[in-house]
Amino acid sequence: MGDLELLLPGEAEVLVRGLRSFQLREMGSDGWNKQHENLEKLNMQAILDATVSQAEPIQELLVTHGKIPTLVEELIAVEMWKQKVFPVLCRLEDFKPHNTFPIYMVVHHEASIINLLETVFFHKEVCESADDKVLDLVDYCHRKLILLVARKGSGDLSEEERSLDSTPMQELQKQAEMMEFEISLKALSVLRYITDCVDRQWTVLWDNTLSKKIQHLYPVSCFSSPGKLQHFESGRWQTVAPSEQQRLNKLDGQVWIALYNLLLSPEARARYCLTSFAKGQLLKLQAFLTDTLLDQLPNLADLKGFLAHLSLVETQPPKKDLVLEQIPEIWDRLERENKGKWQAIAKHQLQHVFSPSEKDLRQQAQRWAETYRLDVLEAVAPERPRCAYCNAEASKRCSRCQNVWYCCRECQVKHWEKHGKTCVLAAQGDRAK
């Protein structure tokens, strides 16, 4: 591994071999928290390895021990928890936690897994090792693409949304909404890597999933407002200078590569049922294929030619043949197993998981401090730290816990009401070591 190591090779193998699936009611439990911490360590080590462009043992271990299907199942399970259980927790009148960080860990779990998958799915053998769970992963990515297409507005918080009058649970809901956008962009990258494997898994992927979802692949990572254009890059919205507005950003590049992979393979032309609706959706792409874009991605000239030919082709009526196909099953199975139990799961977690004692919180804070080492976090960060209150570039840490950054003293004072409790716990955890 690189000069900065979070895990030794033998330790990484132990963590990978121990990965398992949890039931929804177990999320946030001691065992689940331990696995979350292990996943974070694997995630950060995988990023470190990829950053220095060396051998990547994390992805090799995940493939060797057959843990990619486990990660996919955990990803969809926490997605369901966030949709079905988390809103119930937020509505419970008798749930007023003094500290929401244990719940935040569950909310953040989805981001941790999809980030790890984005890092390792660059390798085709990882995609192949997902076996039939790749259908569930494509279905998951499709749900996130729908959120991207439907999303309106930028990711910046208004002053009203930053109001200190909001309750801890309301603040957590806002954080979850902001996190959802970044998760969706990670899912877009994962889907693009899956399209690199269509030559090997084409029949399963195309017949069951991609052919029904391709119309949602459009450039979605920009936001326009009067007088400015913003791109989401390096984890935040950045205003694009007028001279740079025609530059292709990384995320939209992923979309175009995915479309190229899906539409220009020989298998696609043989299998894609070109209905009038599908043709109309695909021809909308022609408006985006400008000369400036082709200069940046020359291979898209082939896609432009394909669409020009497509405009002259007669459409086909929907096929009426009997079709037997595999379908994604994880979401349906989890929903079937837990249907009607969302309220009970929320109340169980309220009593046994999300109402920890001060002693339990101090112990958790110590483990978090050991997991989120500052030297590692700085190494994997895409850019300089941002202020926790106003999101400006920050140069000063909280002197007490050393975990949160601020651009000035005024922002730290304004943010203290939210940060204070977690800060105290983190500081106590450091002293306890």
Protein Blocks (a to p, Z undefined) as FASTA:
>chain_A
ZZbdfbdfklmmmmmmmpccddfklgopaklmmmmmmmmmmmmmmmmmmmnopacfklmm
mmmnopmmmmmmmmmmmmmmmmmmmmmmmmmmklccfblklmmmmmmmmmmmmmmmmmmm
mpmklmmmnmmmlmmmmmmmmmmmmmmmmpgcjfbdcfklmpckbcfklmmmmmmmmmmm
mmmmmmmmmmmmmmmmmmmmmmmmmmmmmmmmmmmmccfkbccdehiacddeehiacddd
fklmmpccfklmmmmmmmmmmmmpmklmmmmccdfklmmmmmmmmmmmcfklmmmmmmlm
mmmmmmmmmmmpccddddfbdcdddddfklmmmmmmmgoilmmmmmmmmmmmmmccfklm
mmmmmmmmmmmgfklmmmmpgbdcddfklopacfbdcfklopaccfbfklmmmmmmmmmm
mmmmmmmmmmmZZ
